[in-house]
Amino acid sequence: MALCLENGECKTALDVVEVSGEIPIDPNASFWNQVTLPPVTVELDPQMITNPKWPDPSVKTVRIKVARNGTEIAIFLEWGDSSMETEIEVSAIHTDQAAVMFPLNPEAELPPITMGGENHPVNIWQWKAVWQPSLKAKKKHSLNDARVALAANPRRSPVEDLNAEGFSTLTTQDEQDVFGGGSWEKETWRVVFKRALISPDNADVQFRSSVPMAVAVWNGGNGERNGQKGLAGWILLRFA
């Protein structure tokens, strides 16, 4: 998989910056503004592989930073979105979302970007604005949909740890090992995903060396959900 840049399967590479000390989940922490953590801007492509196709996603780019210490790895995403208020008030289904996806088998060829495929499983980390309790304080109106969703799905993190082997196979893991958080300020989303480098769960990606990653972003205010999203194909997270 580390050869994906040479054979063209990866569109770009992003260096994983090694740091000392704790890596914060808070996307507004000063840690994420360090000059030693330069962002890589990645274009999001339309989802034209399966129906309903989405030829014009409203979010066109996402800025990505990745850091690791001796035990953990964290992925920071940032993108512009003017409609945080709208997508939560309208529906808990049409909520702003972001996800990162990793192949599970480092010895195999890269799985299809379409959430993996049969015998080509992937590990997906998904964040949703409607799962972010801190957003309640930012609202001026009722959050009925969001509150119902949170009450029905009490969770310790707004990030969900998932697996898939293709479309319509998405499953939630019994063990939720990923944490994270999101913040919306000045028409910009900032989201952090964080997990141990090595996990005891066989359904989890293991970060022993360079790993390919795909990214998806949904704008709930634009009615985006499921396959209606902007998608960045495989990016190599390059370990020094």
HELIX and SHEET records of a PDB file:
HELIX    1   1 SER A   30  ASN A   33  5                                   4    
HELIX    2   2 MET A   84  VAL A   90  1                                   7    
HELIX    3   3 ALA A  129  TRP A  131  5                                   3    
HELIX    4   4 PRO A  133  LYS A  138  5                                   6    
HELIX    5   5 ASN A  144  ALA A  152  1                                   9    
HELIX    6   6 GLY A  220  ASN A  222  5                                   3    
SHEET    1   A 3 THR A  12  ASP A  15  0                                        
SHEET    2   A 3 GLY A 230  ARG A 238  1                                        
SHEET    3   A 3 ASP A  45  PRO A  46 -1                                        
SHEET    1   B 7 THR A  12  ASP A  15  0                                        
SHEET    2   B 7 GLY A 230  ARG A 238  1                                        
SHEET    3   B 7 VAL A 211  TRP A 218 -1                                        
SHEET    4   B 7 GLN A  97  PRO A 103 -1                                        
SHEET    5   B 7 VAL A 122  LYS A 128 -1                                        
SHEET    6   B 7 VAL A 159  ALA A 164 -1                                        
SHEET    7   B 7 THR A 171  THR A 172 -1                                        
SHEET    1   C 3 VAL A  17  GLU A  18  0                                        
SHEET    2   C 3 THR A  61  ARG A  68  1                                        
SHEET    3   C 3 VAL A  40  GLU A  43 -1                                        
SHEET    1   D 5 VAL A  17  GLU A  18  0                                        
SHEET    2   D 5 THR A  61  ARG A  68  1                                        
SHEET    3   D 5 GLU A  72  GLY A  80 -1                                        
SHEET    4   D 5 THR A 188  ALA A 196 -1                                        
SHEET    5   D 5 PHE A 179  GLU A 185 -1                                        
END                                                                             
